[in-house]
């Protein structure tokens, strides 16, 4: 099997790879970021924040509030879910019988 350099792919394809890796785990993303300057630059683009799975971050790791805000601004699904749950229980909407 022949191997190829990911850097030989067009930048659009590289960006898609980074987005998919971001959806897998933070560990994979930071491993990719550490691999080279080009991957680090692609991983720091704001579009990548849309694909993070914030719910998979271990509780022992404190997620920086700035990252959470950025993910929320990018309409990240897991941060939207977290905000929705927070809103639901903050305003006691569970007592309004909205579950049925």
N, CA, C and O of each residue as an XYZ file, in Angstrom:
400
protein
N       0.845     -1.176      0.000
C       0.000      0.000      0.000
C       0.886      1.233      0.000
O       1.791      1.363      0.825
N       0.621      2.129     -0.923
C       1.383      3.368     -0.992
C       0.765      4.403     -0.064
O      -0.455      4.487      0.083
N       1.629      5.179      0.553
C       1.182      6.261      1.418
C       1.309      7.577      0.677
O       2.151      7.716     -0.210
N       0.493      8.527      1.031
C       0.584      9.846      0.424
C       0.562     10.887      1.533
O       0.061     10.641      2.630
N       1.103     12.025      1.232
C       1.126     13.126      2.188
C      -0.214     13.843      2.154
O      -0.716     14.181      1.083
N      -0.784     14.071      3.313
C      -2.057     14.792      3.371
C      -1.879     16.217      2.866
O      -2.828     16.831      2.377
N      -0.672     16.737      2.984
C      -0.411     18.103      2.533
C      -0.418     18.222      1.014
O      -0.443     19.331      0.482
N      -0.395     17.095      0.314
C      -0.472     17.123     -1.144
C      -1.910     17.289     -1.636
O      -2.134     17.576     -2.812
N      -2.866     17.114     -0.755
C      -4.270     17.299     -1.125
C      -4.587     18.785     -1.236
O      -3.883     19.606     -0.649
N      -5.627     19.144     -1.976
C      -6.042     20.554     -2.023
C      -6.450     21.036     -0.627
O      -6.868     20.241      0.215
N      -6.327     22.328     -0.397
C      -6.604     22.885      0.931
C      -8.047     22.643      1.372
O      -8.302     22.464      2.563
N      -8.988     22.634      0.435
C     -10.383     22.386      0.793
C     -10.553     20.982      1.373
O     -11.292     20.786      2.339
N      -9.864     20.010      0.777
C      -9.935     18.627      1.264
C      -9.246     18.522      2.619
O      -9.733     17.824      3.509
N      -8.122     19.206      2.783
C      -7.436     19.211      4.075
C      -8.354     19.778      5.155
O      -8.398     19.254      6.268
N      -9.083     20.839      4.834
C     -10.007     21.443      5.802
C     -11.115     20.460      6.174
O     -11.511     20.392      7.337
N     -11.619     19.701      5.205
C     -12.639     18.693      5.500
C     -12.096     17.603      6.420
O     -12.797     17.131      7.315
N     -10.850     17.208      6.196
C     -10.217     16.205      7.058
C     -10.123     16.728      8.486
O     -10.434     16.007      9.435
N      -9.699     17.971      8.642
C      -9.571     18.567      9.974
C     -10.936     18.646     10.649
O     -11.042     18.388     11.847
N     -11.978     18.997      9.906
C     -13.322     19.066     10.478
C     -13.795     17.698     10.952
O     -14.415     17.593     12.010
N     -13.514     16.661     10.192
C     -13.914     15.302     10.589
C     -13.139     14.844     11.816
O     -13.699     14.207     12.708
N     -11.865     15.167     11.860
C     -11.054     14.813     13.030
C     -11.573     15.546     14.260
O     -11.613     14.975     15.350
N     -11.971     16.805     14.097
C     -12.523     17.579     15.218
C     -13.797     16.932     15.741
O     -14.075     17.000     16.938
N     -14.563     16.315     14.877
C     -15.776     15.638     15.301
C     -15.516     14.346     16.045
O     -16.372     13.877     16.795
N     -14.330     13.758     15.845
C     -13.998     12.509     16.535
C     -13.681     12.741     18.002
O     -14.347     12.193     18.879
N     -12.665     13.552     18.270
C     -12.290     13.815     19.662
C     -11.299     14.966     19.713
O     -10.624     15.286     18.735
N     -11.237     15.575     20.894
C     -10.266     16.638     21.109
C      -8.848     16.089     21.030
O      -7.946     16.759     20.526
N      -8.651     14.880     21.522
C      -7.318     14.272     21.507
C      -6.818     14.116     20.082
O      -5.670     14.446     19.784
N      -7.670     13.617     19.202
C      -7.281     13.461     17.801
C      -6.983     14.810     17.159
O      -6.026     14.948     16.397
N      -7.810     15.800     17.474
C      -7.613     17.123     16.886
C      -6.295     17.734     17.340
O      -5.553     18.285     16.527
N      -6.002     17.640     18.628
C      -4.755     18.226     19.107
C      -3.540     17.448     18.621
O      -2.467     18.028     18.453
N      -3.689     16.149     18.395
C      -2.616     15.387     17.767
C      -2.373     15.846     16.340
O      -1.229     15.952     15.899
N      -3.449     16.116     15.625
C      -3.330     16.624     14.257
C      -2.719     18.016     14.249
O      -1.877     18.329     13.407
N      -3.150     18.857     15.197
C      -2.594     20.217     15.289
C      -1.092     20.190     15.536
O      -0.356     21.037     15.029
N      -0.644     19.218     16.312
C       0.777     19.139     16.647
C       1.618     18.580     15.507
O       2.847     18.631     15.565
N       0.975     18.049     14.475
C       1.730     17.391     13.410
C       2.489     18.362     12.509
O       3.610     18.062     12.098
N       1.908     19.510     12.194
C       2.618     20.488     11.362
C       1.914     21.839     11.433
O       0.788     21.942     11.921
N       2.589     22.866     10.943
C       2.050     24.229     10.997
C       0.794     24.384     10.148
O      -0.131     25.106     10.522
N       0.766     23.710      9.017
C      -0.391     23.821      8.133
C      -1.643     23.261      8.797
O      -2.711     23.870      8.735
N      -1.508     22.098      9.431
C      -2.652     21.498     10.116
C      -3.077     22.344     11.312
O      -4.267     22.452     11.609
N      -2.112     22.940     11.993
C      -2.445     23.812     13.124
C      -3.247     25.013     12.635
O      -4.232     25.404     13.262
N      -2.827     25.597     11.519
C      -3.543     26.749     10.966
C      -4.963     26.361     10.552
O      -5.905     27.119     10.783
N      -5.119     25.191      9.945
C      -6.453     24.739      9.547
C      -7.327     24.435     10.767
O      -8.533     24.681     10.744
N      -6.723     23.904     11.825
C      -7.484     23.564     13.034
C      -7.910     24.796     13.812
O      -8.846     24.728     14.609
N      -7.250     25.906     13.597
C      -7.590     27.129     14.317
C      -8.648     27.957     13.595
O      -9.083     28.990     14.104
N      -9.056     27.515     12.433
C     -10.123     28.222     11.726
C     -11.420     28.054     12.496
O     -11.664     27.009     13.099
N     -12.243     29.080     12.473
C     -13.457     29.062     13.293
C     -14.445     27.982     12.859
O     -15.202     27.486     13.694
N     -14.462     27.612     11.615
C     -15.421     26.614     11.128
C     -15.246     25.269     11.824
O     -16.203     24.502     11.937
N     -14.053     24.981     12.284
C     -13.773     23.709     12.949
C     -14.561     23.600     14.251
O     -14.942     22.500     14.653
N     -14.808     24.728     14.912
C     -15.531     24.713     16.185
C     -16.946     24.160     16.043
O     -17.518     23.664     17.014
N     -17.498     24.241     14.873
C     -18.842     23.714     14.643
C     -18.881     22.193     14.817
O     -19.933     21.638     15.135
N     -17.759     21.523     14.613
C     -17.722     20.066     14.601
C     -17.246     19.440     15.904
O     -17.295     18.218     16.039
N     -16.785     20.239     16.875
C     -16.349     19.677     18.153
C     -17.483     18.915     18.812
O     -18.647     19.304     18.717
N     -17.134     17.833     19.477
C     -18.102     17.141     20.321
C     -17.789     17.514     21.761
O     -17.023     16.831     22.442
N     -18.386     18.595     22.210
C     -18.105     19.143     23.533
C     -18.523     18.166     24.626
O     -17.919     18.152     25.699
N     -19.538     17.356     24.376
C     -20.014     16.410     25.382
C     -19.029     15.282     25.644
O     -19.131     14.606     26.667
N     -18.083     15.065     24.749
C     -17.105     13.995     24.947
C     -15.866     14.457     25.703
O     -14.962     13.659     25.952
N     -15.812     15.727     26.071
C     -14.665     16.235     26.829
C     -14.755     15.682     28.243
O     -15.786     15.844     28.897
N     -13.701     15.032     28.734
C     -13.738     14.510     30.108
C     -13.969     15.627     31.122
O     -13.450     16.732     30.967
N     -14.741     15.336     32.145
C     -15.085     16.334     33.157
C     -13.859     16.863     33.891
O     -13.861     18.000     34.364
N     -12.809     16.043     33.988
C     -11.615     16.501     34.711
C     -10.880     17.608     33.953
O     -10.078     18.341     34.532
N     -11.159     17.721     32.662
C     -10.579     18.799     31.869
C     -11.556     19.967     31.850
O     -12.704     19.824     31.430
N     -11.106     21.076     32.292
C     -11.965     22.255     32.276
C     -11.920     22.889     30.893
O     -10.866     23.328     30.431
N     -13.058     22.931     30.249
C     -13.143     23.551     28.932
C     -13.133     25.059     29.112
O     -13.949     25.593     29.863
N     -12.227     25.754     28.439
C     -12.177     27.215     28.579
C     -13.503     27.847     28.157
O     -14.076     27.460     27.139
N     -13.988     28.808     28.927
C     -15.268     29.453     28.581
C     -15.251     30.099     27.199
O     -16.280     30.149     26.525
N     -14.084     30.595     26.774
C     -13.993     31.220     25.448
C     -14.274     30.199     24.350
O     -14.938     30.505     23.359
N     -13.762     28.982     24.537
C     -13.991     27.937     23.546
C     -15.473     27.560     23.507
O     -16.038     27.350     22.433
N     -16.088     27.478     24.669
C     -17.518     27.173     24.728
C     -18.324     28.251     24.007
O     -19.241     27.936     23.248
N     -17.990     29.513     24.240
C     -18.704     30.619     23.592
C     -18.503     30.597     22.082
O     -19.434     30.854     21.319
N     -17.286     30.288     21.659
C     -16.998     30.219     20.227
C     -17.776     29.079     19.578
O     -18.341     29.242     18.497
N     -17.803     27.930     20.241
C     -18.560     26.795     19.709
C     -20.044     27.127     19.630
O     -20.713     26.761     18.664
N     -20.560     27.816     20.640
C     -21.976     28.192     20.645
C     -22.273     29.170     19.508
O     -23.310     29.069     18.853
N     -21.371     30.106     19.280
C     -21.549     31.078     18.197
C     -21.513     30.397     16.829
O     -22.143     30.868     15.882
N     -20.776     29.293     16.727
C     -20.688     28.537     15.469
C     -21.847     27.555     15.303
O     -21.864     26.771     14.355
N     -22.815     27.594     16.219
C     -23.991     26.720     16.183
C     -23.603     25.250     16.330
O     -24.169     24.378     15.670
N     -22.634     24.989     17.201
C     -22.201     23.632     17.509
C     -23.357     22.888     18.171
O     -23.970     23.402     19.106
N     -23.656     21.686     17.692
C     -24.830     20.965     18.172
C     -24.756     20.613     19.650
O     -25.756     20.730     20.358
N     -23.595     20.185     20.131
C     -23.514     19.800     21.538
C     -23.618     21.008     22.467
O     -24.175     20.892     23.558
N     -23.094     22.160     22.059
C     -23.238     23.346     22.906
C     -24.672     23.871     22.862
O     -25.168     24.382     23.866
N     -25.342     23.754     21.725
C     -26.757     24.131     21.661
C     -27.593     23.242     22.581
O     -28.509     23.713     23.254
N     -27.265     21.954     22.599
C     -27.966     21.022     23.484
C     -27.737     21.401     24.949
O     -28.682     21.443     25.736
N     -26.487     21.674     25.310
C     -26.171     22.031     26.693
C     -26.894     23.308     27.110
O     -27.426     23.390     28.217
N     -26.914     24.300     26.229
C     -27.608     25.549     26.538
C     -29.118     25.318     26.658
O     -29.770     25.916     27.513
N     -29.664     24.468     25.817
C     -31.086     24.163     25.893
C     -31.462     23.486     27.202
O     -32.474     23.827     27.814
N     -30.651     22.531     27.628
C     -30.898     21.851     28.901
C     -30.770     22.837     30.054
O     -31.583     22.835     30.978
N     -29.746     23.676     29.992
C     -29.558     24.687     31.037
C     -30.776     25.619     31.096
O     -31.281     25.912     32.181
N     -31.233     26.071     29.965
C     -32.402     26.949     29.894
C     -33.647     26.251     30.441
O     -34.424     26.839     31.193
N     -33.820     24.998     30.055
C     -34.987     24.217     30.463
C     -35.086     24.111     31.980
O     -36.156     24.318     32.553
N     -33.960     23.786     32.632
C     -33.997     23.593     34.077
C     -33.840     24.895     34.857
O     -34.285     24.976     36.002
N     -33.226     25.903     34.271
C     -33.085     27.185     34.961
C     -34.439     27.845     35.163
O     -34.693     28.432     36.215
N     -35.293     27.754     34.181
C     -36.593     28.410     34.252
C     -37.721     27.452     34.642
O     -38.897     27.758     34.445
N     -37.356     26.293     35.196
C     -38.327     25.306     35.687
C     -39.388     24.952     34.649
O     -40.568     24.821     34.975
N     -38.967     24.802     33.418
C     -39.920     24.462     32.360
C     -40.400     23.017     32.454
O     -41.409     22.657     31.848
N     -39.676     22.184     33.214
C     -40.115     20.801     33.360
C     -41.433     20.724     34.125
O     -42.169     19.746     33.997
N     -41.732     21.747     34.918
C     -42.994     21.781     35.655
C     -44.155     22.233     34.770
O     -45.315     22.085     35.156
N     -43.867     22.771     33.614
C     -44.909     23.251     32.703
C     -45.496     22.131     31.852
O     -46.324     22.381     30.975
N     -45.070     20.903     32.107
C     -45.544     19.734     31.380
C     -45.225     19.839     29.890
O     -46.056     19.520     29.039
N     -44.015     20.288     29.591
C     -43.578     20.387     28.199
C     -42.989     19.076     27.698
O     -42.654     18.956     26.519
N     -42.862     18.100     28.579
C     -42.280     16.828     28.177
C     -43.266     15.961     27.400
O     -42.849     15.034     26.707
N     -44.535     16.236     27.499
C     -45.512     15.385     26.808
C     -45.948     15.982     25.490
O     -46.766     15.391     24.785
